[in-house]
Amino acid sequence: MDKNKDRQFLVSVSPHVRSEETTARIMWSVSAALLPAAAMGAYFFGPKAVITISISIIVAVLTEYLYQKGMKKKNTIGDGSALLTGLLLGLNLPASVPFYIPLVGAVVAILITKLIFGGLGYNIFNPALVGRAFLLMSFPKLMTIWTQPTAAFVKIDAVTTATPLGILKEEGIQKLLETFGGSFNMYMQMLSGNRAGSIGETSAIALLAGAAFLFYKRYITWHVPFSFLGSAALMAWIFGGKGAFFTGDPLLHMLSGGMLLGSFFMATDYVTSPAVKKGQILFGAGCGFLTMLIRLKGGYPEGVMFAILIMNCLTPMIDRGFRTKVFGSAKGAAR
């Protein structure tokens, strides 16, 4: 009998759905989806941005390789997860940081957050965000110095400036509109990436293009990012205005800071977000709510990083809360 035909009738333990997708293919594809944002960051912030991203990636991969070699464990750098963590960390850093900032952050992200917990699939928190949080606490001044985009890949003296969220927080919407020359110019510059911010968060068009690719490949679903953005937009509209409810500008908050990078590329992390669809909606809504709570009421103008890390803590509880019951059994089982 033909062995290939024989396999068609082979029945094994569920699940029975077969897929050619592997962890490595998904990781490399997500990294590819981030390339437009990285390219725009390099264009607007120049060679320093490329150096920062490169150091972050190289150190992340090297840290995983050396740890596994020293511990005599199987080498996993080929799955692309270390590279993706390094890339995400680099995109979350200001272009002005000295070389040791991405170096320290990458070691913390890979060694402490991922490898010590058992490697890919066992980490509780998003490694890149833990690395950035560590850097923000350890080097607060260096991590909050932003440079004005040059819109040219040339070496010039960096000019420090404030991010749109920083201006909004400290001086209000009118000053922000004056800085950009009106609302239309403000939105256009946020879409293109011609504004101060972290290397990979400024270009909304590049991030949306990468997100569209992930949706096309079905690596992410709408549940986390749409509930994230929807919750944040609702909060911004109701409470984001001055002096009255329902006068805020949701679009401003959607396009500024790390909202798009966080909602599409970091909150959707398979390991640290819920597996249950209803739980993913709650997770995303919680991220959006906490982001806007921090932005509007906290002392820090941005809140995406903190919001995702807080919700990472609740992921196991959310999955347990939304688990379904096995047919014929009184006990539940995670879906």
Secondary structure as UniProt FT lines:
FT   HELIX           3..7
FT   TURN            8..9
FT   HELIX           23..33
FT   HELIX           35..45
FT   HELIX           47..70
FT   TURN            71..72
FT   HELIX           77..79
FT   HELIX           81..91
FT   TURN            95..96
FT   HELIX           100..107
FT   HELIX           108..115
FT   TURN            116..118
FT   TURN            120..122
FT   HELIX           127..138
FT   TURN            140..141
FT   HELIX           142..144
FT   STRAND          146..147
FT   STRAND          160..161
FT   HELIX           164..171
FT   HELIX           173..180
FT   HELIX           183..192
FT   TURN            199..201
FT   HELIX           204..217
FT   HELIX           223..239
FT   TURN            245..246
FT   HELIX           250..255
FT   TURN            257..258
FT   HELIX           259..261
FT   HELIX           262..266
FT   TURN            267..268
FT   TURN            270..272
FT   HELIX           277..297
FT   HELIX           304..321
FT   STRAND          324..325
FT   TURN            327..328
FT   STRAND          332..333
//
